[in-house]
Amino acid sequence: ILSARLTKACPINPRQRGFIRAAGCSENLKLLNVLIQNAKRKHREMGVVLVDIATAFDTVSHQHILMGLKQKGVE
């Protein structure tokens, strides 16, 4: 129920795999592998950035999260 409400209020990127019902991150890893192989084959440089926000909820106050949800129309 909560996931459905949040998805309506805060649409997520279709590549998002964490905290939702999805096949997991294997699809994104396969895509990354294809991109790397393609760059190698064409002798092109490629930059990859990985962002770890594992502790994001430890550093953002609950009040701030609730305020953001309220602004998006989530009760």
N, CA, C and O atoms as a Tripos MOL2 file, in Angstrom:
@<TRIPOS>MOLECULE
protein
  300   299    75     0     0
PROTEIN
NO_CHARGES

@<TRIPOS>ATOM
      1 N           0.8450   -1.1910    0.0000 N.3       1 ILE1
      2 CA          0.0000    0.0000    0.0000 C.3       1 ILE1
      3 C           0.8850    1.2470    0.0000 C.2       1 ILE1
      4 O           0.6800    2.1690   -0.7900 O.2       1 ILE1
      5 N           1.8640    1.2590    0.8930 N.am      2 LEU2
      6 CA          2.7490    2.4170    0.9910 C.3       2 LEU2
      7 C           3.5320    2.6080   -0.3060 C.2       2 LEU2
      8 O           3.6880    3.7310   -0.7870 O.2       2 LEU2
      9 N           4.0170    1.5160   -0.8590 N.am      3 SER3
     10 CA          4.7770    1.5920   -2.1080 C.3       3 SER3
     11 C           3.9220    2.1620   -3.2340 C.2       3 SER3
     12 O           4.3980    2.9880   -4.0140 O.2       3 SER3
     13 N           2.6760    1.7350   -3.3270 N.am      4 ALA4
     14 CA          1.7820    2.2280   -4.3720 C.3       4 ALA4
     15 C           1.5300    3.7200   -4.2120 C.2       4 ALA4
     16 O           1.5310    4.4540   -5.2000 O.2       4 ALA4
     17 N           1.3160    4.1770   -2.9870 N.am      5 ARG5
     18 CA          1.0880    5.6060   -2.7370 C.3       5 ARG5
     19 C           2.3220    6.4310   -3.0780 C.2       5 ARG5
     20 O           2.2130    7.4920   -3.6920 O.2       5 ARG5
     21 N           3.4900    5.9440   -2.6830 N.am      6 LEU6
     22 CA          4.7210    6.6760   -2.9550 C.3       6 LEU6
     23 C           5.0180    6.7310   -4.4460 C.2       6 LEU6
     24 O           5.4920    7.7510   -4.9470 O.2       6 LEU6
     25 N           4.7420    5.6390   -5.1630 N.am      7 THR7
     26 CA          4.9960    5.5960   -6.5950 C.3       7 THR7
     27 C           4.1250    6.6030   -7.3340 C.2       7 THR7
     28 O           4.5790    7.2190   -8.2990 O.2       7 THR7
     29 N           2.8920    6.7780   -6.9000 N.am      8 LYS8
     30 CA          2.0100    7.7700   -7.5230 C.3       8 LYS8
     31 C           2.5080    9.1820   -7.2510 C.2       8 LYS8
     32 O           2.5010   10.0240   -8.1490 O.2       8 LYS8
     33 N           2.9360    9.4470   -6.0360 N.am      9 ALA9
     34 CA          3.3570   10.7910   -5.6490 C.3       9 ALA9
     35 C           4.7620   11.1230   -6.1350 C.2       9 ALA9
     36 O           5.0480   12.2700   -6.4800 O.2       9 ALA9
     37 N           5.6310   10.1330   -6.1620 N.am     10 CYS10
     38 CA          7.0410   10.3540   -6.5130 C.3      10 CYS10
     39 C           7.4740    9.3070   -7.5320 C.2      10 CYS10
     40 O           8.0930    8.3090   -7.1620 O.2      10 CYS10
     41 N           7.1590    9.5170   -8.8140 N.am     11 PRO11
     42 CA          7.5530    8.5310   -9.8270 C.3      11 PRO11
     43 C           9.0670    8.3200   -9.8050 C.2      11 PRO11
     44 O           9.8360    9.2580   -9.5930 O.2      11 PRO11
     45 N           9.4730    7.0810  -10.0270 N.am     12 ILE12
     46 CA         10.8950    6.7540   -9.9890 C.3      12 ILE12
     47 C          11.3870    6.3840  -11.3760 C.2      12 ILE12
     48 O          10.6020    6.0500  -12.2640 O.2      12 ILE12
     49 N          12.6770    6.4470  -11.5440 N.am     13 ASN13
     50 CA         13.3080    6.0850  -12.8050 C.3      13 ASN13
     51 C          13.0840    4.5980  -13.0650 C.2      13 ASN13
     52 O          13.1840    3.7930  -12.1380 O.2      13 ASN13
     53 N          12.7830    4.2170  -14.3090 N.am     14 PRO14
     54 CA         12.5610    2.8000  -14.6070 C.3      14 PRO14
     55 C          13.7690    1.9080  -14.3270 C.2      14 PRO14
     56 O          13.6160    0.6910  -14.2240 O.2      14 PRO14
     57 N          14.9630    2.4840  -14.2030 N.am     15 ARG15
     58 CA         16.1660    1.7060  -13.8960 C.3      15 ARG15
     59 C          16.3240    1.4560  -12.4030 C.2      15 ARG15
     60 O          17.1860    0.6760  -11.9980 O.2      15 ARG15
     61 N          15.5050    2.1060  -11.5780 N.am     16 GLN16
     62 CA         15.5770    1.9230  -10.1260 C.3      16 GLN16
     63 C          15.2840    0.4680   -9.7800 C.2      16 GLN16
     64 O          14.3040   -0.0980  -10.2650 O.2      16 GLN16
     65 N          16.1080   -0.1300   -8.9620 N.am     17 ARG17
     66 CA         15.9010   -1.5210   -8.5820 C.3      17 ARG17
     67 C          15.8560   -1.7250   -7.0760 C.2      17 ARG17
     68 O          15.3680   -2.7570   -6.6150 O.2      17 ARG17
     69 N          16.3380   -0.7930   -6.3200 N.am     18 GLY18
     70 CA         16.3280   -0.9580   -4.8680 C.3      18 GLY18
     71 C          14.9770   -0.6170   -4.2660 C.2      18 GLY18
     72 O          14.3190    0.3330   -4.6890 O.2      18 GLY18
     73 N          14.5750   -1.3830   -3.2940 N.am     19 PHE19
     74 CA         13.3790   -1.1270   -2.4950 C.3      19 PHE19
     75 C          12.0740   -1.1910   -3.2720 C.2      19 PHE19
     76 O          11.0680   -0.6300   -2.8380 O.2      19 PHE19
     77 N          12.0760   -1.8710   -4.4210 N.am     20 ILE20
     78 CA         10.8400   -2.0590   -5.1700 C.3      20 ILE20
     79 C          10.7610   -3.5140   -5.6210 C.2      20 ILE20
     80 O          11.7530   -4.2420   -5.5860 O.2      20 ILE20
     81 N           9.5760   -3.9230   -6.0410 N.am     21 ARG21
     82 CA          9.4250   -5.2750   -6.5790 C.3      21 ARG21
     83 C           9.9760   -5.2830   -7.9960 C.2      21 ARG21
     84 O           9.3810   -4.7130   -8.9100 O.2      21 ARG21
     85 N          11.0910   -5.9200   -8.1600 N.am     22 ALA22
     86 CA         11.7320   -6.0070   -9.4750 C.3      22 ALA22
     87 C          12.6440   -7.2220   -9.4680 C.2      22 ALA22
     88 O          12.8760   -7.8420   -8.4300 O.2      22 ALA22
     89 N          13.1490   -7.5440  -10.6280 N.am     23 ALA23
     90 CA         14.0010   -8.7190  -10.7580 C.3      23 ALA23
     91 C          15.3420   -8.5390  -10.0570 C.2      23 ALA23
     92 O          16.1660   -9.4530  -10.0600 O.2      23 ALA23
     93 N          15.5650   -7.4000   -9.4720 N.am     24 GLY24
     94 CA         16.8360   -7.1360   -8.8060 C.3      24 GLY24
     95 C          17.7460   -6.3220   -9.6860 C.2      24 GLY24
     96 O          17.3080   -5.7470  -10.6830 O.2      24 GLY24
     97 N          18.9890   -6.2720   -9.3300 N.am     25 CYS25
     98 CA         19.9180   -5.4200  -10.0650 C.3      25 CYS25
     99 C          20.5850   -6.1460  -11.2230 C.2      25 CYS25
    100 O          21.3940   -5.5360  -11.9220 O.2      25 CYS25
    101 N          20.2890   -7.4060  -11.4560 N.am     26 SER26
    102 CA         20.9670   -8.1570  -12.5210 C.3      26 SER26
    103 C          20.7680   -7.5200  -13.8950 C.2      26 SER26
    104 O          21.6940   -7.5120  -14.7060 O.2      26 SER26
    105 N          19.5930   -6.9940  -14.1670 N.am     27 GLU27
    106 CA         19.3420   -6.3500  -15.4640 C.3      27 GLU27
    107 C          20.2620   -5.1410  -15.6450 C.2      27 GLU27
    108 O          20.8320   -4.9520  -16.7200 O.2      27 GLU27
    109 N          20.4080   -4.3270  -14.6030 N.am     28 ASN28
    110 CA         21.2770   -3.1610  -14.6970 C.3      28 ASN28
    111 C          22.7430   -3.5640  -14.8340 C.2      28 ASN28
    112 O          23.5050   -2.9040  -15.5410 O.2      28 ASN28
    113 N          23.1410   -4.6450  -14.1600 N.am     29 LEU29
    114 CA         24.5150   -5.1210  -14.3010 C.3      29 LEU29
    115 C          24.7830   -5.6250  -15.7130 C.2      29 LEU29
    116 O          25.8600   -5.3950  -16.2630 O.2      29 LEU29
    117 N          23.8150   -6.3040  -16.2940 N.am     30 LYS30
    118 CA         23.9600   -6.7710  -17.6740 C.3      30 LYS30
    119 C          24.0800   -5.5900  -18.6260 C.2      30 LYS30
    120 O          24.8930   -5.6120  -19.5490 O.2      30 LYS30
    121 N          23.2690   -4.5580  -18.4020 N.am     31 LEU31
    122 CA         23.3330   -3.3620  -19.2340 C.3      31 LEU31
    123 C          24.6970   -2.6910  -19.1030 C.2      31 LEU31
    124 O          25.2890   -2.2990  -20.1090 O.2      31 LEU31
    125 N          25.1990   -2.5530  -17.8870 N.am     32 LEU32
    126 CA         26.5240   -1.9650  -17.6760 C.3      32 LEU32
    127 C          27.5920   -2.7780  -18.4000 C.2      32 LEU32
    128 O          28.4850   -2.2080  -19.0260 O.2      32 LEU32
    129 N          27.5080   -4.0900  -18.3190 N.am     33 ASN33
    130 CA         28.4730   -4.9570  -18.9970 C.3      33 ASN33
    131 C          28.4390   -4.7490  -20.5100 C.2      33 ASN33
    132 O          29.4900   -4.6950  -21.1490 O.2      33 ASN33
    133 N          27.2550   -4.6330  -21.0820 N.am     34 VAL34
    134 CA         27.1270   -4.3990  -22.5200 C.3      34 VAL34
    135 C          27.7590   -3.0550  -22.8910 C.2      34 VAL34
    136 O          28.4610   -2.9570  -23.8970 O.2      34 VAL34
    137 N          27.5150   -2.0350  -22.0930 N.am     35 LEU35
    138 CA         28.0840   -0.7130  -22.3670 C.3      35 LEU35
    139 C          29.6120   -0.7410  -22.2950 C.2      35 LEU35
    140 O          30.2840   -0.1380  -23.1310 O.2      35 LEU35
    141 N          30.1550   -1.4310  -21.3090 N.am     36 ILE36
    142 CA         31.6170   -1.5410  -21.1700 C.3      36 ILE36
    143 C          32.2060   -2.2980  -22.3560 C.2      36 ILE36
    144 O          33.2070   -1.8680  -22.9290 O.2      36 ILE36
    145 N          31.6010   -3.4090  -22.7250 N.am     37 GLN37
    146 CA         32.0930   -4.1950  -23.8580 C.3      37 GLN37
    147 C          32.0440   -3.3830  -25.1490 C.2      37 GLN37
    148 O          32.9640   -3.4470  -25.9650 O.2      37 GLN37
    149 N          30.9720   -2.6220  -25.3300 N.am     38 ASN38
    150 CA         30.8340   -1.7880  -26.5170 C.3      38 ASN38
    151 C          31.9290   -0.7190  -26.5600 C.2      38 ASN38
    152 O          32.5190   -0.4830  -27.6140 O.2      38 ASN38
    153 N          32.2030   -0.0770  -25.4310 N.am     39 ALA39
    154 CA         33.2570    0.9420  -25.3640 C.3      39 ALA39
    155 C          34.6240    0.3270  -25.6640 C.2      39 ALA39
    156 O          35.4410    0.9340  -26.3560 O.2      39 ALA39
    157 N          34.8710   -0.8670  -25.1480 N.am     40 LYS40
    158 CA         36.1400   -1.5490  -25.4190 C.3      40 LYS40
    159 C          36.2790   -1.8810  -26.8990 C.2      40 LYS40
    160 O          37.3290   -1.6640  -27.5050 O.2      40 LYS40
    161 N          35.2020   -2.4120  -27.4670 N.am     41 ARG41
    162 CA         35.2330   -2.8310  -28.8710 C.3      41 ARG41
    163 C          35.4920   -1.6360  -29.7940 C.2      41 ARG41
    164 O          36.1950   -1.7580  -30.7970 O.2      41 ARG41
    165 N          34.9120   -0.4740  -29.4420 N.am     42 LYS42
    166 CA         35.0620    0.7220  -30.2730 C.3      42 LYS42
    167 C          36.2360    1.5990  -29.8170 C.2      42 LYS42
    168 O          36.4360    2.6980  -30.3330 O.2      42 LYS42
    169 N          37.0070    1.0980  -28.8430 N.am     43 HIS43
    170 CA         38.1640    1.8320  -28.3110 C.3      43 HIS43
    171 C          37.7730    3.2410  -27.8560 C.2      43 HIS43
    172 O          38.4480    4.2190  -28.1750 O.2      43 HIS43
    173 N          36.6850    3.3230  -27.1140 N.am     44 ARG44
    174 CA         36.2040    4.5980  -26.5920 C.3      44 ARG44
    175 C          36.3740    4.6350  -25.0830 C.2      44 ARG44
    176 O          36.2600    3.6220  -24.3930 O.2      44 ARG44
    177 N          36.6500    5.8360  -24.5940 N.am     45 GLU45
    178 CA         36.7290    5.9980  -23.1470 C.3      45 GLU45
    179 C          35.3230    5.9660  -22.5650 C.2      45 GLU45
    180 O          34.3460    6.3240  -23.2230 O.2      45 GLU45
    181 N          35.2480    5.5270  -21.3160 N.am     46 MET46
    182 CA         33.9520    5.4570  -20.6500 C.3      46 MET46
    183 C          34.1460    5.7480  -19.1790 C.2      46 MET46
    184 O          35.0690    5.2350  -18.5460 O.2      46 MET46
    185 N          33.2890    6.5570  -18.6530 N.am     47 GLY47
    186 CA         33.3260    6.8380  -17.2240 C.3      47 GLY47
    187 C          32.1180    6.2200  -16.5480 C.2      47 GLY47
    188 O          31.0140    6.2450  -17.0930 O.2      47 GLY47
    189 N          32.3220    5.6730  -15.3750 N.am     48 VAL48
    190 CA         31.2350    5.0530  -14.6230 C.3      48 VAL48
    191 C          31.2560    5.6140  -13.2070 C.2      48 VAL48
    192 O          32.3080    5.6680  -12.5700 O.2      48 VAL48
    193 N          30.1130    6.0240  -12.7260 N.am     49 VAL49
    194 CA         29.9970    6.5450  -11.3710 C.3      49 VAL49
    195 C          29.0320    5.6500  -10.6000 C.2      49 VAL49
    196 O          27.9100    5.4070  -11.0420 O.2      49 VAL49
    197 N          29.4720    5.1710   -9.4630 N.am     50 LEU50
    198 CA         28.6140    4.3810   -8.5800 C.3      50 LEU50
    199 C          28.3760    5.1990   -7.3190 C.2      50 LEU50
    200 O          29.3250    5.6700   -6.6910 O.2      50 LEU50
    201 N          27.1310    5.3670   -6.9520 N.am     51 VAL51
    202 CA         26.7740    6.1550   -5.7780 C.3      51 VAL51
    203 C          26.1850    5.2300   -4.7270 C.2      51 VAL51
    204 O          25.2050    4.5290   -4.9790 O.2      51 VAL51
    205 N          26.7810    5.2330   -3.5660 N.am     52 ASP52
    206 CA         26.3020    4.3980   -2.4660 C.3      52 ASP52
    207 C          25.5800    5.2920   -1.4610 C.2      52 ASP52
    208 O          26.2020    6.0900   -0.7610 O.2      52 ASP52
    209 N          24.2640    5.1430   -1.4040 N.am     53 ILE53
    210 CA         23.4980    5.9550   -0.4570 C.3      53 ILE53
    211 C          22.9280    5.0740    0.6550 C.2      53 ILE53
    212 O          21.8360    5.3210    1.1670 O.2      53 ILE53
    213 N          23.6780    4.0630    1.0070 N.am     54 ALA54
    214 CA         23.2110    3.0980    2.0030 C.3      54 ALA54
    215 C          22.8660    3.7580    3.3260 C.2      54 ALA54
    216 O          21.9590    3.3030    4.0230 O.2      54 ALA54
    217 N          23.5690    4.8200    3.6830 N.am     55 THR55
    218 CA         23.2920    5.4650    4.9710 C.3      55 THR55
    219 C          22.5020    6.7620    4.8090 C.2      55 THR55
    220 O          22.4720    7.5800    5.7280 O.2      55 THR55
    221 N          21.8690    6.9590    3.6710 N.am     56 ALA56
    222 CA         21.1280    8.1970    3.4350 C.3      56 ALA56
    223 C          20.0510    8.4210    4.4930 C.2      56 ALA56
    224 O          19.8590    9.5480    4.9500 O.2      56 ALA56
    225 N          19.3580    7.3730    4.8800 N.am     57 PHE57
    226 CA         18.2750    7.5560    5.8410 C.3      57 PHE57
    227 C          18.7960    7.7590    7.2630 C.2      57 PHE57
    228 O          18.0430    8.1520    8.1540 O.2      57 PHE57
    229 N          20.0890    7.4900    7.4740 N.am     58 ASP58
    230 CA         20.6840    7.7730    8.7770 C.3      58 ASP58
    231 C          21.0260    9.2470    8.9210 C.2      58 ASP58
    232 O          21.1500    9.7450   10.0400 O.2      58 ASP58
    233 N          21.1800    9.9550    7.8040 N.am     59 THR59
    234 CA         21.6180   11.3420    7.8570 C.3      59 THR59
    235 C          20.5130   12.3410    7.5620 C.2      59 THR59
    236 O          20.6920   13.5340    7.8060 O.2      59 THR59
    237 N          19.3770   11.8930    7.0460 N.am     60 VAL60
    238 CA         18.2510   12.7840    6.7680 C.3      60 VAL60
    239 C          17.2330   12.6190    7.8870 C.2      60 VAL60
    240 O          16.8160   11.5070    8.2110 O.2      60 VAL60
    241 N          16.8420   13.7460    8.4700 N.am     61 SER61
    242 CA         15.9020   13.6710    9.5960 C.3      61 SER61
    243 C          14.5390   13.1740    9.1230 C.2      61 SER61
    244 O          14.1290   13.4370    7.9920 O.2      61 SER61
    245 N          13.8540   12.4650    9.9850 N.am     62 HIS62
    246 CA         12.5130   11.9760    9.6560 C.3      62 HIS62
    247 C          11.5850   13.1420    9.3510 C.2      62 HIS62
    248 O          10.7330   13.0450    8.4680 O.2      62 HIS62
    249 N          11.7450   14.2500   10.0820 N.am     63 GLN63
    250 CA         10.9000   15.4230    9.8630 C.3      63 GLN63
    251 C          11.0730   15.9400    8.4310 C.2      63 GLN63
    252 O          10.0980   16.3200    7.7830 O.2      63 GLN63
    253 N          12.2970   15.9520    7.9500 N.am     64 HIS64
    254 CA         12.5630   16.4220    6.5920 C.3      64 HIS64
    255 C          11.9340   15.4780    5.5640 C.2      64 HIS64
    256 O          11.3690   15.9390    4.5720 O.2      64 HIS64
    257 N          12.0240   14.1900    5.7840 N.am     65 ILE65
    258 CA         11.4070   13.2070    4.8800 C.3      65 ILE65
    259 C           9.8970   13.3950    4.8550 C.2      65 ILE65
    260 O           9.2850   13.4130    3.7870 O.2      65 ILE65
    261 N           9.2950   13.5350    6.0360 N.am     66 LEU66
    262 CA          7.8440   13.7250    6.1170 C.3      66 LEU66
    263 C           7.4180   15.0180    5.4320 C.2      66 LEU66
    264 O           6.3820   15.0520    4.7670 O.2      66 LEU66
    265 N           8.2040   16.0800    5.5860 N.am     67 MET67
    266 CA          7.8900   17.3470    4.9450 C.3      67 MET67
    267 C           7.9370   17.2010    3.4250 C.2      67 MET67
    268 O           7.0640   17.7190    2.7290 O.2      67 MET67
    269 N           8.9440   16.5020    2.9050 N.am     68 GLY68
    270 CA          9.0410   16.2750    1.4700 C.3      68 GLY68
    271 C           7.8700   15.4640    0.9330 C.2      68 GLY68
    272 O           7.3390   15.7690   -0.1340 O.2      68 GLY68
    273 N           7.4660   14.4330    1.6690 N.am     69 LEU69
    274 CA          6.3240   13.6180    1.2570 C.3      69 LEU69
    275 C           5.0420   14.4400    1.2580 C.2      69 LEU69
    276 O           4.2120   14.3090    0.3590 O.2      69 LEU69
    277 N           4.8840   15.2900    2.2740 N.am     70 LYS70
    278 CA          3.6860   16.1410    2.3620 C.3      70 LYS70
    279 C           3.6170   17.0890    1.1620 C.2      70 LYS70
    280 O           2.5410   17.3270    0.6140 O.2      70 LYS70
    281 N           4.7630   17.6250    0.7620 N.am     71 GLN71
    282 CA          4.8130   18.5190   -0.3930 C.3      71 GLN71
    283 C           4.4180   17.7870   -1.6780 C.2      71 GLN71
    284 O           3.9080   18.4040   -2.6130 O.2      71 GLN71
    285 N           4.6520   16.4830   -1.7240 N.am     72 LYS72
    286 CA          4.2860   15.6750   -2.8840 C.3      72 LYS72
    287 C           2.8470   15.1700   -2.8130 C.2      72 LYS72
    288 O           2.3780   14.4890   -3.7250 O.2      72 LYS72
    289 N           2.1550   15.5030   -1.7360 N.am     73 GLY73
    290 CA          0.7510   15.1010   -1.6190 C.3      73 GLY73
    291 C           0.5250   13.7730   -0.9360 C.2      73 GLY73
    292 O          -0.5810   13.2340   -0.9900 O.2      73 GLY73
    293 N           1.5590   13.2250   -0.2840 N.am     74 VAL74
    294 CA          1.4230   11.9620    0.4400 C.3      74 VAL74
    295 C           1.0200   12.2840    1.8740 C.2      74 VAL74
    296 O           1.7200   13.0160    2.5730 O.2      74 VAL74
    297 N          -0.0910   11.7440    2.3000 N.am     75 GLU75
    298 CA         -0.5470   12.0010    3.6810 C.3      75 GLU75
    299 C           0.2850   11.2260    4.6700 C.2      75 GLU75
    300 O           0.0510   11.3140    5.8760 O.2      75 GLU75
@<TRIPOS>BOND
     1     1     2 1
     2     2     3 1
     3     3     4 2
     4     3     5 am
     5     5     6 1
     6     6     7 1
     7     7     8 2
     8     7     9 am
     9     9    10 1
    10    10    11 1
    11    11    12 2
    12    11    13 am
    13    13    14 1
    14    14    15 1
    15    15    16 2
    16    15    17 am
    17    17    18 1
    18    18    19 1
    19    19    20 2
    20    19    21 am
    21    21    22 1
    22    22    23 1
    23    23    24 2
    24    23    25 am
    25    25    26 1
    26    26    27 1
    27    27    28 2
    28    27    29 am
    29    29    30 1
    30    30    31 1
    31    31    32 2
    32    31    33 am
    33    33    34 1
    34    34    35 1
    35    35    36 2
    36    35    37 am
    37    37    38 1
    38    38    39 1
    39    39    40 2
    40    39    41 am
    41    41    42 1
    42    42    43 1
    43    43    44 2
    44    43    45 am
    45    45    46 1
    46    46    47 1
    47    47    48 2
    48    47    49 am
    49    49    50 1
    50    50    51 1
    51    51    52 2
    52    51    53 am
    53    53    54 1
    54    54    55 1
    55    55    56 2
    56    55    57 am
    57    57    58 1
    58    58    59 1
    59    59    60 2
    60    59    61 am
    61    61    62 1
    62    62    63 1
    63    63    64 2
    64    63    65 am
    65    65    66 1
    66    66    67 1
    67    67    68 2
    68    67    69 am
    69    69    70 1
    70    70    71 1
    71    71    72 2
    72    71    73 am
    73    73    74 1
    74    74    75 1
    75    75    76 2
    76    75    77 am
    77    77    78 1
    78    78    79 1
    79    79    80 2
    80    79    81 am
    81    81    82 1
    82    82    83 1
    83    83    84 2
    84    83    85 am
    85    85    86 1
    86    86    87 1
    87    87    88 2
    88    87    89 am
    89    89    90 1
    90    90    91 1
    91    91    92 2
    92    91    93 am
    93    93    94 1
    94    94    95 1
    95    95    96 2
    96    95    97 am
    97    97    98 1
    98    98    99 1
    99    99   100 2
   100    99   101 am
   101   101   102 1
   102   102   103 1
   103   103   104 2
   104   103   105 am
   105   105   106 1
   106   106   107 1
   107   107   108 2
   108   107   109 am
   109   109   110 1
   110   110   111 1
   111   111   112 2
   112   111   113 am
   113   113   114 1
   114   114   115 1
   115   115   116 2
   116   115   117 am
   117   117   118 1
   118   118   119 1
   119   119   120 2
   120   119   121 am
   121   121   122 1
   122   122   123 1
   123   123   124 2
   124   123   125 am
   125   125   126 1
   126   126   127 1
   127   127   128 2
   128   127   129 am
   129   129   130 1
   130   130   131 1
   131   131   132 2
   132   131   133 am
   133   133   134 1
   134   134   135 1
   135   135   136 2
   136   135   137 am
   137   137   138 1
   138   138   139 1
   139   139   140 2
   140   139   141 am
   141   141   142 1
   142   142   143 1
   143   143   144 2
   144   143   145 am
   145   145   146 1
   146   146   147 1
   147   147   148 2
   148   147   149 am
   149   149   150 1
   150   150   151 1
   151   151   152 2
   152   151   153 am
   153   153   154 1
   154   154   155 1
   155   155   156 2
   156   155   157 am
   157   157   158 1
   158   158   159 1
   159   159   160 2
   160   159   161 am
   161   161   162 1
   162   162   163 1
   163   163   164 2
   164   163   165 am
   165   165   166 1
   166   166   167 1
   167   167   168 2
   168   167   169 am
   169   169   170 1
   170   170   171 1
   171   171   172 2
   172   171   173 am
   173   173   174 1
   174   174   175 1
   175   175   176 2
   176   175   177 am
   177   177   178 1
   178   178   179 1
   179   179   180 2
   180   179   181 am
   181   181   182 1
   182   182   183 1
   183   183   184 2
   184   183   185 am
   185   185   186 1
   186   186   187 1
   187   187   188 2
   188   187   189 am
   189   189   190 1
   190   190   191 1
   191   191   192 2
   192   191   193 am
   193   193   194 1
   194   194   195 1
   195   195   196 2
   196   195   197 am
   197   197   198 1
   198   198   199 1
   199   199   200 2
   200   199   201 am
   201   201   202 1
   202   202   203 1
   203   203   204 2
   204   203   205 am
   205   205   206 1
   206   206   207 1
   207   207   208 2
   208   207   209 am
   209   209   210 1
   210   210   211 1
   211   211   212 2
   212   211   213 am
   213   213   214 1
   214   214   215 1
   215   215   216 2
   216   215   217 am
   217   217   218 1
   218   218   219 1
   219   219   220 2
   220   219   221 am
   221   221   222 1
   222   222   223 1
   223   223   224 2
   224   223   225 am
   225   225   226 1
   226   226   227 1
   227   227   228 2
   228   227   229 am
   229   229   230 1
   230   230   231 1
   231   231   232 2
   232   231   233 am
   233   233   234 1
   234   234   235 1
   235   235   236 2
   236   235   237 am
   237   237   238 1
   238   238   239 1
   239   239   240 2
   240   239   241 am
   241   241   242 1
   242   242   243 1
   243   243   244 2
   244   243   245 am
   245   245   246 1
   246   246   247 1
   247   247   248 2
   248   247   249 am
   249   249   250 1
   250   250   251 1
   251   251   252 2
   252   251   253 am
   253   253   254 1
   254   254   255 1
   255   255   256 2
   256   255   257 am
   257   257   258 1
   258   258   259 1
   259   259   260 2
   260   259   261 am
   261   261   262 1
   262   262   263 1
   263   263   264 2
   264   263   265 am
   265   265   266 1
   266   266   267 1
   267   267   268 2
   268   267   269 am
   269   269   270 1
   270   270   271 1
   271   271   272 2
   272   271   273 am
   273   273   274 1
   274   274   275 1
   275   275   276 2
   276   275   277 am
   277   277   278 1
   278   278   279 1
   279   279   280 2
   280   279   281 am
   281   281   282 1
   282   282   283 1
   283   283   284 2
   284   283   285 am
   285   285   286 1
   286   286   287 1
   287   287   288 2
   288   287   289 am
   289   289   290 1
   290   290   291 1
   291   291   292 2
   292   291   293 am
   293   293   294 1
   294   294   295 1
   295   295   296 2
   296   295   297 am
   297   297   298 1
   298   298   299 1
   299   299   300 2
@<TRIPOS>SUBSTRUCTURE
     1 ILE1         2 RESIDUE 1 A ILE
     2 LEU2         6 RESIDUE 1 A LEU
     3 SER3        10 RESIDUE 1 A SER
     4 ALA4        14 RESIDUE 1 A ALA
     5 ARG5        18 RESIDUE 1 A ARG
     6 LEU6        22 RESIDUE 1 A LEU
     7 THR7        26 RESIDUE 1 A THR
     8 LYS8        30 RESIDUE 1 A LYS
     9 ALA9        34 RESIDUE 1 A ALA
    10 CYS10       38 RESIDUE 1 A CYS
    11 PRO11       42 RESIDUE 1 A PRO
    12 ILE12       46 RESIDUE 1 A ILE
    13 ASN13       50 RESIDUE 1 A ASN
    14 PRO14       54 RESIDUE 1 A PRO
    15 ARG15       58 RESIDUE 1 A ARG
    16 GLN16       62 RESIDUE 1 A GLN
    17 ARG17       66 RESIDUE 1 A ARG
    18 GLY18       70 RESIDUE 1 A GLY
    19 PHE19       74 RESIDUE 1 A PHE
    20 ILE20       78 RESIDUE 1 A ILE
    21 ARG21       82 RESIDUE 1 A ARG
    22 ALA22       86 RESIDUE 1 A ALA
    23 ALA23       90 RESIDUE 1 A ALA
    24 GLY24       94 RESIDUE 1 A GLY
    25 CYS25       98 RESIDUE 1 A CYS
    26 SER26      102 RESIDUE 1 A SER
    27 GLU27      106 RESIDUE 1 A GLU
    28 ASN28      110 RESIDUE 1 A ASN
    29 LEU29      114 RESIDUE 1 A LEU
    30 LYS30      118 RESIDUE 1 A LYS
    31 LEU31      122 RESIDUE 1 A LEU
    32 LEU32      126 RESIDUE 1 A LEU
    33 ASN33      130 RESIDUE 1 A ASN
    34 VAL34      134 RESIDUE 1 A VAL
    35 LEU35      138 RESIDUE 1 A LEU
    36 ILE36      142 RESIDUE 1 A ILE
    37 GLN37      146 RESIDUE 1 A GLN
    38 ASN38      150 RESIDUE 1 A ASN
    39 ALA39      154 RESIDUE 1 A ALA
    40 LYS40      158 RESIDUE 1 A LYS
    41 ARG41      162 RESIDUE 1 A ARG
    42 LYS42      166 RESIDUE 1 A LYS
    43 HIS43      170 RESIDUE 1 A HIS
    44 ARG44      174 RESIDUE 1 A ARG
    45 GLU45      178 RESIDUE 1 A GLU
    46 MET46      182 RESIDUE 1 A MET
    47 GLY47      186 RESIDUE 1 A GLY
    48 VAL48      190 RESIDUE 1 A VAL
    49 VAL49      194 RESIDUE 1 A VAL
    50 LEU50      198 RESIDUE 1 A LEU
    51 VAL51      202 RESIDUE 1 A VAL
    52 ASP52      206 RESIDUE 1 A ASP
    53 ILE53      210 RESIDUE 1 A ILE
    54 ALA54      214 RESIDUE 1 A ALA
    55 THR55      218 RESIDUE 1 A THR
    56 ALA56      222 RESIDUE 1 A ALA
    57 PHE57      226 RESIDUE 1 A PHE
    58 ASP58      230 RESIDUE 1 A ASP
    59 THR59      234 RESIDUE 1 A THR
    60 VAL60      238 RESIDUE 1 A VAL
    61 SER61      242 RESIDUE 1 A SER
    62 HIS62      246 RESIDUE 1 A HIS
    63 GLN63      250 RESIDUE 1 A GLN
    64 HIS64      254 RESIDUE 1 A HIS
    65 ILE65      258 RESIDUE 1 A ILE
    66 LEU66      262 RESIDUE 1 A LEU
    67 MET67      266 RESIDUE 1 A MET
    68 GLY68      270 RESIDUE 1 A GLY
    69 LEU69      274 RESIDUE 1 A LEU
    70 LYS70      278 RESIDUE 1 A LYS
    71 GLN71      282 RESIDUE 1 A GLN
    72 LYS72      286 RESIDUE 1 A LYS
    73 GLY73      290 RESIDUE 1 A GLY
    74 VAL74      294 RESIDUE 1 A VAL
    75 GLU75      298 RESIDUE 1 A GLU
